[in-house]
């Protein structure tokens, strides 16, 4: 049953119907469509359209349908209705008879779909926020277990300065904390009630829009009916927050893939999140992390896709807007998987302190400490930089670490170097000198771990 047959002489072309129908996608909104319909039934009852008895019969039929949908969410997929709104209305009429036909009084599918989708996006954001919390907890736990593991930090993917492994883990926790804040912020603009906007110009029935908003847990009604029925910023904003989160997960995954390679071998991923090769028996591949990195492409694509769809649409509703759901649903599903898989990767990650330490010892990561040592002896930094550069060149020639050069060899480069230089070249010395808030000093990191956990539990 279509909702609009009266004006038409012929039935829709089969191919066009397949093209036009959105039920296979918007079936995901079923529970929210029913929830919105119950709120609308109450609103038109208060406006005098439905008697108390009619309202009671409609809401009990809708509630029964809601129970049915909760038990089998894919129920609508078996049917051939145009969209989820048509499906719910048909089922309502089947259950409540002609009374069911009164529900749509004063409502349009345009304010209805905007309402349903806001309810759906809100629920999805809340689910991602919970998953982000779990991912942040896994990073903080990892930082806790690696607060004494010294490793090399990189810039340009070249060994740069020694850091604590925990400091690296906390860097990603910062990113995910901002991702959560972005979703929370987007949620404020999602949580607004379009019902009562009608098709585009506002409904003619005197419904109490504030009360509808309260009934649905929205903060406030929308302010302009043209905007309310055609605005999809709330989706775009959510998709962009998802995209940024996915990009962070991708960078994290890439770091882990590198660290797990035999060239680094600083971490080992658990068998349960790795796969093998069909040809090469020795292989253990970091597929979980590669997929997290790979999914970020389509999650960003979802944002790009809807941005292109909305660009250039004349006010108000156009059917193009039906294309808003697939990107959002896919973005949410993929991000959810990424976040949940990440927790397993992190919780089972083995960090190898010996290999991490070697990576910090090799590669002259303590060269900055040596320059600082010279500065402390009154040598201007630029000169110190040059002296250390020459010492590094000497050490490279001799295939040695800086701390393995003899005092005599160092003094041949600059006579002001003394025995105390060796203390400054120790990894622990360099770290201890970075006890600055936000730095990688052991105490700074320990209090950063505690502060992160406190914010997580807030
Ligand atoms: N399936 C449609 C959508 O997702 C529902 C709204 C239809 N409105 C209309 N005027 N045809 O946008």
Boltz pocket constraint, residues with backbone or C-beta under 6 A from the ligand:
constraints:
  - pocket:
      binder: B
      contacts: [[A, 20], [A, 22], [A, 26], [A, 82], [A, 83], [A, 109], [A, 110], [A, 113], [A, 317], [A, 318], [A, 319], [A, 321], [A, 322], [A, 323]]
      max_distance: 6.0
